Amino acid sequence: MIQLIKAISTVLTLLDGTAVPQDGPMTIDQAISAAEANAFVVRIQSTVVEKNRQKLNEARASLGPMITLGANYTRYDQEITTSFGKGAAPIVIQPIDTKTVTGTVTLPIDISGNKTRLVNASKATKLASEFTLKGSYNDTRLSVRQAYFSVLRSKAQIAVDEKALADAKGRLDQGQKQFAQQQVAKLDVTRYQAQVAQSNADLISAKDALTLANYAFNLALARPIESSVNLVDVTELPALDTPEEALVAAGQSMRPEVLAANQNLRALALITRATESGMNPSLTFQLNQNRTIDPQGLTSSSETTTGSLILSVPIFDSGVTRTRVKEARQDQTQAKITLEQTKLQISQEVRNAVANLSSAKARLDNAIEQVRLAEEVFRLAKVRQDAGAGTYYEVIDSESQLTLARNGEVSARYDYLTSYSQLQRAVGADDVATAAAKVSRAPMGGK
């Protein structure tokens, strides 16, 4: 029961737009889930979906009956009476006031099919907005992953700089002891001090970068900027062995932007067809019920019921319909061009992501080898120094190179993860290999 209450509280907090208390380190999946529930772009697009849903309901309602009630009260300056013969009682011809209640039922008969076309256009527009919402989720996942990896990158660089600072302080301490024993010159101690100062400056910069990365991560999750950030590192690097063309095909068929554009095209085609039928006749059925309260006079009746079919046939509209059709066709043409542009852009995004991923993998392999070699050079430099064959400059230089190599490995590692997240967004699926295989197995001409 307690767990259920906590779960409900978490959901309500997400919906309220406040920070979610985290019991332990947050995984990347948890971060994505929190952002999908609370990201500003998702919440804004959700309102667009709801708005289009109501527009669809409005279009459907236009096909149904409409009932109106009305009341009318009329008072004259005097009543009109007459009598038949002298001494006969007067007869009211027009009473001094009349009170009537009217009820009307109106039912449109869609003989041209235009109202049905507009309902179907509204359906397509709603579907397009739902696909756009999925695109917002897709963009949000990319933003969260990039912010997540930026935090991890900064933390890893801090670890590298902390180790470099610790090593530099250790050598400074050793150098000061050797200087006290007159085994080294003052210049060597000064070099160690400079190295400590440089390592400390690098560490300060790395910590500042982590602070900024934490702020960006909290913004991606739409939670207070000052919220604490504690993330689980990503240890496994996803592999990619899917052909580039298959990934491009998957992106061009699965991306929400393409699906939304197709639905927009369908909606515009229906609207164009309805506009072309603007001069078609329309038919409406009306049923009127009139009731007079307290009827008086010779011609008054208490209740009347009438039914009518109203046929309207447009004859001439000065070219308004023709102009509207041309406008609608231009909207269709523009939508087709936009769809073509979107597909081409997706192709570029997928290919860029694949190229960046390949480059990051090559740089990571090279960086790992550089770290191995730099560690060996650093070890040999210290051995030479201890043996009296090397210089302090060699040790400092080799340590600087080792720090650079370690930072290069960190950058390449998280560049790889970032490039893979860009590929996921470009394809429109978290599992890009499965998405590409699914598209390749789809029958020709299938959806």
DRENDO-1510 file (C-alpha; in Angstrom, 1 decimal, always signed):
<recs>
REC; n; res; u; v; w
REC; 1; MET; +0.0; +0.0; +0.0 .
REC; 2; ILE; +2.8; +2.4; +0.9 .
REC; 3; GLN; +4.5; +1.6; -2.5 .
REC; 4; LEU; +1.3; +2.4; -4.3 .
REC; 5; ILE; +0.9; +5.7; -2.5 .
REC; 6; LYS; +4.5; +6.6; -3.4 .
REC; 7; ALA; +3.9; +5.7; -7.0 .
REC; 8; ILE; +0.8; +7.9; -7.2 .
REC; 9; SER; +2.7; +10.7; -5.5 .
REC; 10; THR; +5.5; +10.5; -8.1 .
REC; 11; VAL; +3.0; +10.6; -11.0 .
REC; 12; LEU; +1.2; +13.6; -9.5 .
REC; 13; THR; +4.5; +15.4; -9.0 .
REC; 14; LEU; +5.5; +14.8; -12.6 .
REC; 15; LEU; +2.3; +16.2; -13.8 .
REC; 16; ASP; +2.5; +19.2; -11.5 .
REC; 17; GLY; +5.9; +20.1; -13.1 .
REC; 18; THR; +8.0; +19.8; -9.9 .
REC; 19; ALA; +11.1; +17.8; -9.2 .
REC; 20; VAL; +10.9; +14.1; -8.5 .
REC; 21; PRO; +12.8; +13.0; -5.4 .
REC; 22; GLN; +15.3; +10.3; -6.3 .
REC; 23; ASP; +16.1; +7.6; -3.8 .
REC; 24; GLY; +19.3; +6.6; -5.6 .
REC; 25; PRO; +21.3; +7.3; -8.7 .
REC; 26; MET; +19.1; +7.9; -11.8 .
REC; 27; THR; +19.5; +5.6; -14.8 .
REC; 28; ILE; +19.2; +6.9; -18.3 .
REC; 29; ASP; +15.8; +5.2; -18.8 .
REC; 30; GLN; +14.5; +6.8; -15.6 .
REC; 31; ALA; +15.7; +10.2; -16.9 .
REC; 32; ILE; +14.0; +9.7; -20.2 .
REC; 33; SER; +10.7; +8.6; -18.6 .
REC; 34; ALA; +10.7; +11.7; -16.3 .
REC; 35; ALA; +11.4; +14.0; -19.3 .
REC; 36; GLU; +8.7; +12.4; -21.5 .
REC; 37; ALA; +6.1; +13.0; -18.7 .
REC; 38; ASN; +7.2; +16.6; -17.9 .
REC; 39; ALA; +9.1; +18.1; -20.8 .
REC; 40; PHE; +7.7; +21.5; -21.9 .
REC; 41; VAL; +7.6; +20.6; -25.6 .
REC; 42; VAL; +5.7; +17.4; -24.9 .
REC; 43; ARG; +3.1; +19.2; -22.7 .
REC; 44; ILE; +2.6; +21.9; -25.3 .
REC; 45; GLN; +2.1; +19.5; -28.2 .
REC; 46; SER; -0.3; +17.4; -26.0 .
REC; 47; THR; -2.5; +20.5; -25.9 .
REC; 48; VAL; -2.4; +20.7; -29.7 .
REC; 49; VAL; -3.5; +17.0; -29.9 .
REC; 50; GLU; -6.4; +17.7; -27.6 .
REC; 51; LYS; -7.4; +20.8; -29.5 .
REC; 52; ASN; -7.5; +18.8; -32.8 .
REC; 53; ARG; -9.5; +16.1; -31.0 .
REC; 54; GLN; -12.1; +18.7; -30.1 .
REC; 55; LYS; -12.1; +20.0; -33.7 .
REC; 56; LEU; -12.8; +16.5; -34.9 .
REC; 57; ASN; -15.7; +16.3; -32.4 .
REC; 58; GLU; -17.0; +19.6; -33.8 .
REC; 59; ALA; -16.8; +18.3; -37.4 .
REC; 60; ARG; -18.7; +15.2; -36.4 .
REC; 61; ALA; -21.3; +17.2; -34.6 .
REC; 62; SER; -22.0; +19.2; -37.8 .
REC; 63; LEU; -23.5; +16.0; -39.3 .
REC; 64; GLY; -26.0; +15.6; -36.5 .
REC; 65; PRO; -29.3; +17.3; -35.7 .
REC; 66; MET; -29.5; +20.7; -34.1 .
REC; 67; ILE; -32.4; +21.6; -31.8 .
REC; 68; THR; -33.2; +25.3; -31.0 .
REC; 69; LEU; -35.9; +26.7; -28.7 .
REC; 70; GLY; -37.3; +30.2; -28.9 .
REC; 71; ALA; -39.9; +32.3; -27.1 .
REC; 72; ASN; -41.6; +35.4; -28.4 .
REC; 73; TYR; -43.7; +37.9; -26.5 .
REC; 74; THR; -45.5; +40.7; -28.4 .
REC; 75; ARG; -47.7; +43.5; -26.9 .
REC; 76; TYR; -49.8; +45.9; -28.9 .
REC; 77; ASP; -51.1; +49.3; -27.7 .
REC; 78; GLN; -54.6; +47.9; -27.7 .
REC; 79; GLU; -56.6; +44.9; -28.6 .
REC; 80; ILE; -58.8; +44.8; -31.7 .
REC; 81; THR; -62.4; +43.6; -31.2 .
REC; 82; THR; -65.6; +43.4; -33.2 .
REC; 83; SER; -69.2; +42.3; -32.6 .
REC; 84; PHE; -71.9; +40.7; -34.8 .
REC; 85; GLY; -75.0; +42.8; -34.2 .
REC; 86; LYS; -76.1; +45.2; -31.6 .
REC; 87; GLY; -75.9; +44.0; -28.1 .
REC; 88; ALA; -73.7; +41.0; -29.1 .
REC; 89; ALA; -70.7; +40.2; -27.0 .
REC; 90; PRO; -67.5; +41.6; -28.5 .
REC; 91; ILE; -65.1; +39.1; -30.2 .
REC; 92; VAL; -61.3; +39.6; -30.0 .
REC; 93; ILE; -59.7; +39.7; -33.4 .
REC; 94; GLN; -56.2; +40.7; -32.2 .
REC; 95; PRO; -55.4; +40.3; -28.5 .
REC; 96; ILE; -53.4; +43.0; -26.7 .
REC; 97; ASP; -50.5; +40.6; -26.4 .
REC; 98; THR; -49.4; +37.2; -27.8 .
REC; 99; LYS; -47.0; +34.6; -26.2 .
REC; 100; THR; -45.5; +31.9; -28.4 .
REC; 101; VAL; -42.9; +29.2; -27.9 .
REC; 102; THR; -41.1; +27.7; -30.9 .
REC; 103; GLY; -39.0; +24.5; -31.2 .
REC; 104; THR; -37.0; +23.8; -34.4 .
REC; 105; VAL; -35.1; +20.6; -35.3 .
REC; 106; THR; -32.6; +21.0; -38.2 .
REC; 107; LEU; -30.9; +18.1; -39.8 .
REC; 108; PRO; -28.3; +18.6; -42.6 .
REC; 109; ILE; -28.4; +16.0; -45.4 .
REC; 110; ASP; -24.9; +15.6; -46.8 .
REC; 111; ILE; -25.9; +14.9; -50.4 .
REC; 112; SER; -22.6; +16.3; -51.7 .
REC; 113; GLY; -20.4; +14.5; -49.1 .
REC; 114; ASN; -18.5; +17.6; -48.2 .
REC; 115; LYS; -19.3; +17.4; -44.5 .
REC; 116; THR; -18.0; +13.8; -44.4 .
REC; 117; ARG; -14.9; +14.9; -46.2 .
REC; 118; LEU; -14.3; +17.6; -43.6 .
REC; 119; VAL; -14.8; +15.1; -40.8 .
REC; 120; ASN; -12.2; +12.8; -42.5 .
REC; 121; ALA; -9.8; +15.8; -42.9 .
REC; 122; SER; -10.2; +16.5; -39.2 .
REC; 123; LYS; -9.3; +12.9; -38.4 .
REC; 124; ALA; -6.2; +13.1; -40.5 .
REC; 125; THR; -5.2; +16.4; -38.8 .
REC; 126; LYS; -5.6; +14.8; -35.4 .
REC; 127; LEU; -3.5; +11.9; -36.5 .
REC; 128; ALA; -0.9; +14.3; -37.8 .
REC; 129; SER; -0.8; +16.1; -34.4 .
REC; 130; GLU; -0.4; +12.7; -32.6 .
REC; 131; PHE; +2.6; +11.9; -34.8 .
REC; 132; THR; +4.0; +15.3; -34.1 .
REC; 133; LEU; +3.6; +14.5; -30.4 .
REC; 134; LYS; +5.6; +11.3; -31.0 .
REC; 135; GLY; +8.2; +13.5; -32.7 .
REC; 136; SER; +8.4; +15.6; -29.6 .
REC; 137; TYR; +9.0; +12.5; -27.6 .
REC; 138; ASN; +11.8; +11.5; -30.0 .
REC; 139; ASP; +13.4; +15.0; -29.7 .
REC; 140; THR; +13.0; +14.9; -25.9 .
REC; 141; ARG; +14.8; +11.5; -25.7 .
REC; 142; LEU; +17.7; +13.0; -27.7 .
REC; 143; SER; +17.9; +16.1; -25.5 .
REC; 144; VAL; +17.9; +14.0; -22.3 .
REC; 145; ARG; +20.5; +11.6; -23.6 .
REC; 146; GLN; +22.8; +14.4; -24.7 .
REC; 147; ALA; +22.4; +16.1; -21.3 .
REC; 148; TYR; +22.9; +12.8; -19.5 .
REC; 149; PHE; +26.1; +12.0; -21.4 .
REC; 150; SER; +27.4; +15.6; -20.9 .
REC; 151; VAL; +27.1; +15.1; -17.1 .
REC; 152; LEU; +28.9; +11.8; -17.2 .
REC; 153; ARG; +31.6; +13.3; -19.4 .
REC; 154; SER; +32.2; +16.1; -17.0 .
REC; 155; LYS; +32.3; +13.7; -14.0 .
REC; 156; ALA; +34.8; +11.5; -15.8 .
REC; 157; GLN; +37.0; +14.5; -16.7 .
REC; 158; ILE; +36.9; +15.5; -13.1 .
REC; 159; ALA; +38.2; +12.1; -12.1 .
REC; 160; VAL; +41.0; +12.4; -14.6 .
REC; 161; ASP; +42.0; +15.8; -13.4 .
REC; 162; GLU; +41.8; +14.8; -9.7 .
REC; 163; LYS; +44.2; +11.9; -10.4 .
REC; 164; ALA; +46.5; +14.3; -12.3 .
REC; 165; LEU; +46.4; +16.7; -9.4 .
REC; 166; ALA; +47.1; +14.0; -6.9 .
REC; 167; ASP; +50.1; +12.8; -8.9 .
REC; 168; ALA; +51.4; +16.3; -9.3 .
REC; 169; LYS; +51.1; +17.0; -5.5 .
REC; 170; GLY; +52.8; +13.7; -4.8 .
REC; 171; ARG; +55.8; +14.6; -7.0 .
REC; 172; LEU; +55.9; +18.1; -5.5 .
REC; 173; ASP; +56.0; +16.7; -2.0 .
REC; 174; GLN; +58.8; +14.3; -3.1 .
REC; 175; GLY; +60.6; +17.2; -4.8 .
REC; 176; GLN; +60.5; +19.4; -1.8 .
REC; 177; LYS; +61.9; +16.6; +0.4 .
REC; 178; GLN; +64.7; +16.1; -2.2 .
REC; 179; PHE; +65.4; +19.8; -2.3 .
REC; 180; ALA; +65.6; +19.9; +1.5 .
REC; 181; GLN; +68.3; +17.2; +1.2 .
REC; 182; GLN; +69.9; +19.2; -1.6 .
REC; 183; GLN; +69.3; +16.4; -4.1 .
REC; 184; VAL; +67.5; +18.6; -6.6 .
REC; 185; ALA; +67.6; +22.2; -7.7 .
REC; 186; LYS; +65.1; +24.9; -6.8 .
REC; 187; LEU; +64.1; +25.1; -10.5 .
REC; 188; ASP; +62.8; +21.5; -10.4 .
REC; 189; VAL; +60.7; +22.2; -7.4 .
REC; 190; THR; +59.3; +25.3; -9.1 .
REC; 191; ARG; +58.3; +23.2; -12.1 .
REC; 192; TYR; +56.5; +20.8; -9.8 .
REC; 193; GLN; +54.6; +23.7; -8.3 .
REC; 194; ALA; +53.7; +25.0; -11.7 .
REC; 195; GLN; +52.4; +21.6; -12.6 .
REC; 196; VAL; +50.3; +21.5; -9.5 .
REC; 197; ALA; +48.9; +24.9; -10.2 .
REC; 198; GLN; +48.0; +23.9; -13.8 .
REC; 199; SER; +46.3; +20.6; -12.6 .
REC; 200; ASN; +44.3; +22.5; -10.0 .
REC; 201; ALA; +43.2; +25.0; -12.7 .
REC; 202; ASP; +42.1; +22.1; -14.9 .
REC; 203; LEU; +40.2; +20.6; -12.1 .
REC; 204; ILE; +38.4; +23.9; -11.3 .
REC; 205; SER; +37.4; +24.2; -15.0 .
REC; 206; ALA; +36.1; +20.6; -15.0 .
REC; 207; LYS; +34.0; +21.2; -11.9 .
REC; 208; ASP; +32.5; +24.3; -13.4 .
REC; 209; ALA; +31.7; +22.3; -16.6 .
REC; 210; LEU; +29.9; +19.7; -14.4 .
REC; 211; THR; +27.8; +22.4; -12.7 .
REC; 212; LEU; +26.7; +23.7; -16.1 .
REC; 213; ALA; +26.0; +20.2; -17.3 .
REC; 214; ASN; +23.9; +19.5; -14.3 .
REC; 215; TYR; +21.9; +22.7; -15.0 .
REC; 216; ALA; +21.3; +21.6; -18.6 .
REC; 217; PHE; +20.3; +18.2; -17.5 .
REC; 218; ASN; +17.7; +19.6; -15.1 .
REC; 219; LEU; +16.4; +21.9; -17.8 .
REC; 220; ALA; +16.0; +18.8; -20.1 .
REC; 221; LEU; +13.9; +17.2; -17.4 .
REC; 222; ALA; +11.9; +20.4; -16.9 .
REC; 223; ARG; +12.6; +20.3; -13.1 .
REC; 224; PRO; +14.2; +23.0; -10.9 .
REC; 225; ILE; +17.6; +23.9; -12.2 .
REC; 226; GLU; +19.2; +23.6; -8.7 .
REC; 227; SER; +18.0; +20.0; -8.3 .
REC; 228; SER; +20.8; +17.5; -7.3 .
REC; 229; VAL; +22.0; +15.2; -10.1 .
REC; 230; ASN; +23.2; +11.7; -9.4 .
REC; 231; LEU; +23.4; +9.5; -12.5 .
REC; 232; VAL; +24.4; +5.9; -13.2 .
REC; 233; ASP; +27.2; +5.6; -15.7 .
REC; 234; VAL; +26.7; +3.9; -19.0 .
REC; 235; THR; +29.3; +1.1; -19.2 .
REC; 236; GLU; +28.2; -0.7; -22.4 .
REC; 237; LEU; +28.8; +0.9; -25.8 .
REC; 238; PRO; +26.0; -0.1; -28.3 .
REC; 239; ALA; +27.3; -1.8; -31.4 .
REC; 240; LEU; +26.1; -0.9; -34.9 .
REC; 241; ASP; +26.3; -3.4; -37.8 .
REC; 242; THR; +23.3; -2.4; -39.8 .
REC; 243; PRO; +23.9; -1.1; -43.3 .
REC; 244; GLU; +23.5; +2.7; -43.7 .
REC; 245; GLU; +20.9; +2.4; -46.5 .
REC; 246; ALA; +18.7; +0.3; -44.3 .
REC; 247; LEU; +18.9; +2.9; -41.5 .
REC; 248; VAL; +18.0; +5.7; -44.0 .
REC; 249; ALA; +15.0; +3.7; -45.2 .
REC; 250; ALA; +13.9; +3.1; -41.7 .
REC; 251; GLY; +14.2; +6.8; -40.8 .
REC; 252; GLN; +12.3; +7.9; -43.9 .
REC; 253; SER; +9.4; +5.5; -43.2 .
REC; 254; MET; +9.3; +5.5; -39.4 .
REC; 255; ARG; +10.1; +9.1; -38.3 .
REC; 256; PRO; +7.0; +10.8; -36.8 .
REC; 257; GLU; +7.7; +13.8; -39.0 .
REC; 258; VAL; +7.2; +11.8; -42.2 .
REC; 259; LEU; +4.0; +10.1; -40.8 .
REC; 260; ALA; +2.6; +13.5; -39.7 .
REC; 261; ALA; +3.4; +15.0; -43.2 .
REC; 262; ASN; +1.6; +12.1; -44.9 .
REC; 263; GLN; -1.5; +12.7; -42.7 .
REC; 264; ASN; -1.3; +16.5; -43.5 .
REC; 265; LEU; -1.3; +15.7; -47.2 .
REC; 266; ARG; -4.3; +13.4; -46.8 .
REC; 267; ALA; -6.2; +16.2; -44.9 .
REC; 268; LEU; -5.3; +18.8; -47.5 .
REC; 269; ALA; -6.5; +16.5; -50.3 .
REC; 270; LEU; -9.9; +16.1; -48.6 .
REC; 271; ILE; -10.1; +19.8; -48.0 .
REC; 272; THR; -9.3; +20.5; -51.6 .
REC; 273; ARG; -12.0; +18.0; -52.7 .
REC; 274; ALA; -14.5; +19.6; -50.4 .
REC; 275; THR; -13.6; +23.0; -51.7 .
REC; 276; GLU; -14.1; +21.9; -55.3 .
REC; 277; SER; -17.6; +20.8; -54.3 .
REC; 278; GLY; -18.4; +24.2; -52.9 .
REC; 279; MET; -20.9; +25.0; -55.6 .
REC; 280; ASN; -22.8; +21.7; -55.2 .
REC; 281; PRO; -26.4; +21.8; -53.9 .
REC; 282; SER; -27.1; +21.4; -50.2 .
REC; 283; LEU; -30.2; +19.9; -48.5 .
REC; 284; THR; -31.5; +20.5; -45.0 .
REC; 285; PHE; -34.6; +19.1; -43.3 .
REC; 286; GLN; -36.4; +21.3; -40.7 .
REC; 287; LEU; -39.2; +20.4; -38.3 .
REC; 288; ASN; -40.9; +23.4; -36.5 .
REC; 289; GLN; -43.2; +23.2; -33.6 .
REC; 290; ASN; -45.1; +26.5; -32.6 .
REC; 291; ARG; -47.2; +26.7; -29.5 .
REC; 292; THR; -49.2; +29.8; -28.6 .
REC; 293; ILE; -49.9; +30.3; -24.9 .
REC; 294; ASP; -53.4; +31.5; -24.0 .
REC; 295; PRO; -54.6; +31.8; -27.6 .
REC; 296; GLN; -57.2; +34.4; -28.3 .
REC; 297; GLY; -58.8; +35.9; -31.4 .
REC; 298; LEU; -60.5; +34.4; -34.5 .
REC; 299; THR; -57.4; +33.2; -36.3 .
REC; 300; SER; -55.3; +32.0; -33.4 .
REC; 301; SER; -54.5; +28.3; -32.8 .
REC; 302; SER; -52.8; +26.8; -29.9 .
REC; 303; GLU; -50.3; +24.6; -31.7 .
REC; 304; THR; -48.9; +24.2; -35.3 .
REC; 305; THR; -46.3; +21.7; -36.7 .
REC; 306; THR; -44.5; +22.2; -40.0 .
REC; 307; GLY; -41.9; +20.2; -41.8 .
REC; 308; SER; -39.8; +21.4; -44.7 .
REC; 309; LEU; -36.9; +20.3; -47.0 .
REC; 310; ILE; -34.7; +23.2; -48.0 .
REC; 311; LEU; -32.7; +22.7; -51.1 .
REC; 312; SER; -30.0; +25.3; -51.9 .
REC; 313; VAL; -28.3; +25.4; -55.3 .
REC; 314; PRO; -25.5; +27.9; -55.7 .
REC; 315; ILE; -25.5; +29.5; -59.1 .
REC; 316; PHE; -22.9; +32.2; -59.2 .
REC; 317; ASP; -20.3; +33.3; -56.6 .
REC; 318; SER; -18.1; +35.6; -58.6 .
REC; 319; GLY; -15.2; +33.1; -58.8 .
REC; 320; VAL; -14.8; +32.7; -55.0 .
REC; 321; THR; -15.0; +28.9; -55.1 .
REC; 322; ARG; -12.5; +28.7; -58.0 .
REC; 323; THR; -10.0; +30.9; -56.2 .
REC; 324; ARG; -10.4; +28.8; -53.0 .
REC; 325; VAL; -9.7; +25.6; -55.0 .
REC; 326; LYS; -6.5; +27.1; -56.4 .
REC; 327; GLU; -5.4; +28.1; -52.9 .
REC; 328; ALA; -6.1; +24.6; -51.5 .
REC; 329; ARG; -4.1; +23.1; -54.3 .
REC; 330; GLN; -1.1; +25.3; -53.5 .
REC; 331; ASP; -1.4; +24.2; -49.9 .
REC; 332; GLN; -1.1; +20.6; -51.2 .
REC; 333; THR; +1.9; +21.4; -53.4 .
REC; 334; GLN; +3.6; +23.1; -50.5 .
REC; 335; ALA; +2.9; +20.1; -48.2 .
REC; 336; LYS; +4.4; +17.7; -50.9 .
REC; 337; ILE; +7.5; +19.8; -51.1 .
REC; 338; THR; +7.8; +19.9; -47.3 .
REC; 339; LEU; +7.5; +16.1; -47.2 .
REC; 340; GLU; +10.3; +15.7; -49.9 .
REC; 341; GLN; +12.5; +18.1; -47.9 .
REC; 342; THR; +11.8; +16.2; -44.7 .
REC; 343; LYS; +12.8; +12.9; -46.2 .
REC; 344; LEU; +16.0; +14.4; -47.6 .
REC; 345; GLN; +16.9; +15.9; -44.3 .
REC; 346; ILE; +16.3; +12.6; -42.5 .
REC; 347; SER; +18.7; +11.0; -45.0 .
REC; 348; GLN; +21.3; +13.6; -44.1 .
REC; 349; GLU; +20.7; +13.2; -40.4 .
REC; 350; VAL; +21.1; +9.4; -40.5 .
REC; 351; ARG; +24.2; +9.5; -42.6 .
REC; 352; ASN; +25.7; +12.2; -40.4 .
REC; 353; ALA; +25.0; +10.2; -37.3 .
REC; 354; VAL; +26.5; +7.0; -38.8 .
REC; 355; ALA; +29.6; +9.0; -39.9 .
REC; 356; ASN; +30.0; +10.6; -36.5 .
REC; 357; LEU; +29.6; +7.2; -34.9 .
REC; 358; SER; +32.2; +5.6; -37.0 .
REC; 359; SER; +34.6; +8.5; -36.4 .
REC; 360; ALA; +34.0; +8.3; -32.6 .
REC; 361; LYS; +34.6; +4.6; -32.6 .
REC; 362; ALA; +37.9; +5.0; -34.4 .
REC; 363; ARG; +38.9; +7.9; -32.1 .
REC; 364; LEU; +38.0; +5.8; -29.0 .
REC; 365; ASP; +40.1; +2.8; -30.2 .
REC; 366; ASN; +43.0; +5.2; -30.9 .
REC; 367; ALA; +42.5; +7.0; -27.5 .
REC; 368; ILE; +42.6; +3.7; -25.6 .
REC; 369; GLU; +45.9; +2.8; -27.3 .
REC; 370; GLN; +47.2; +6.3; -26.6 .
REC; 371; VAL; +46.4; +5.9; -22.9 .
REC; 372; ARG; +48.2; +2.6; -22.8 .
REC; 373; LEU; +51.3; +4.1; -24.5 .
REC; 374; ALA; +51.2; +7.3; -22.4 .
REC; 375; GLU; +51.1; +5.2; -19.2 .
REC; 376; GLU; +54.1; +3.3; -20.3 .
REC; 377; VAL; +56.0; +6.5; -21.3 .
REC; 378; PHE; +55.1; +8.0; -17.9 .
REC; 379; ARG; +56.2; +4.9; -16.1 .
REC; 380; LEU; +59.6; +4.8; -18.0 .
REC; 381; ALA; +60.1; +8.5; -17.3 .
REC; 382; LYS; +59.7; +8.0; -13.6 .
REC; 383; VAL; +62.0; +5.0; -13.7 .
REC; 384; ARG; +64.6; +7.1; -15.5 .
REC; 385; GLN; +64.3; +9.9; -13.1 .
REC; 386; ASP; +64.6; +7.6; -10.1 .
REC; 387; ALA; +67.7; +6.1; -11.7 .
REC; 388; GLY; +69.2; +9.5; -12.3 .
REC; 389; ALA; +69.1; +9.1; -16.1 .
REC; 390; GLY; +66.1; +11.2; -16.8 .
REC; 391; THR; +65.0; +14.8; -16.1 .
REC; 392; TYR; +62.1; +16.2; -14.2 .
REC; 393; TYR; +60.9; +17.9; -17.4 .
REC; 394; GLU; +60.5; +14.4; -19.0 .
REC; 395; VAL; +58.3; +13.3; -16.1 .
REC; 396; ILE; +56.1; +16.4; -16.2 .
REC; 397; ASP; +55.7; +16.3; -19.9 .
REC; 398; SER; +54.9; +12.6; -19.9 .
REC; 399; GLU; +52.3; +13.2; -17.2 .
REC; 400; SER; +50.7; +16.0; -19.2 .
REC; 401; GLN; +50.5; +13.7; -22.2 .
REC; 402; LEU; +48.9; +11.0; -20.1 .
REC; 403; THR; +46.3; +13.4; -18.8 .
REC; 404; LEU; +45.5; +14.6; -22.3 .
REC; 405; ALA; +45.3; +10.9; -23.5 .
REC; 406; ARG; +42.9; +10.1; -20.6 .
REC; 407; ASN; +40.7; +13.1; -21.4 .
REC; 408; GLY; +40.8; +12.1; -25.0 .
REC; 409; GLU; +39.5; +8.7; -24.1 .
REC; 410; VAL; +36.7; +10.2; -22.1 .
REC; 411; SER; +35.7; +12.5; -24.9 .
REC; 412; ALA; +35.7; +9.8; -27.5 .
REC; 413; ARG; +33.7; +7.5; -25.3 .
REC; 414; TYR; +30.9; +9.9; -24.7 .
REC; 415; ASP; +31.1; +11.2; -28.3 .
REC; 416; TYR; +30.3; +7.7; -29.3 .
REC; 417; LEU; +27.3; +7.5; -27.0 .
REC; 418; THR; +26.1; +10.9; -28.1 .
REC; 419; SER; +26.4; +10.0; -31.8 .
REC; 420; TYR; +24.5; +6.8; -31.2 .
REC; 421; SER; +21.7; +8.8; -29.5 .
REC; 422; GLN; +21.6; +11.1; -32.6 .
REC; 423; LEU; +21.2; +8.0; -34.8 .
REC; 424; GLN; +18.3; +6.8; -32.6 .
REC; 425; ARG; +16.6; +10.1; -33.1 .
REC; 426; ALA; +17.4; +10.2; -36.8 .
REC; 427; VAL; +15.9; +6.8; -37.3 .
REC; 428; GLY; +13.0; +7.4; -34.9 .
REC; 429; ALA; +13.6; +4.3; -32.8 .
REC; 430; ASP; +15.6; +3.3; -29.7 .
REC; 431; ASP; +16.5; -0.1; -31.3 .
REC; 432; VAL; +17.8; +1.1; -34.7 .
REC; 433; ALA; +18.8; -2.4; -35.9 .
REC; 434; THR; +15.3; -3.9; -35.2 .
REC; 435; ALA; +13.7; -0.9; -36.8 .
REC; 436; ALA; +15.8; -1.3; -40.0 .
REC; 437; ALA; +15.1; -5.0; -40.1 .
REC; 438; LYS; +11.3; -4.4; -39.7 .
REC; 439; VAL; +11.3; -1.9; -42.6 .
REC; 440; SER; +13.3; -4.2; -44.8 .
REC; 441; ARG; +10.9; -7.1; -44.2 .
REC; 442; ALA; +7.8; -4.9; -45.0 .
REC; 443; PRO; +6.1; -5.9; -48.3 .
REC; 444; MET; +6.4; -3.5; -51.2 .
REC; 445; GLY; +3.6; -1.0; -51.2 .
REC; 446; GLY; +2.7; -1.8; -47.6 .
REC; 447; LYS; +2.3; +0.7; -44.8 .
</recs>
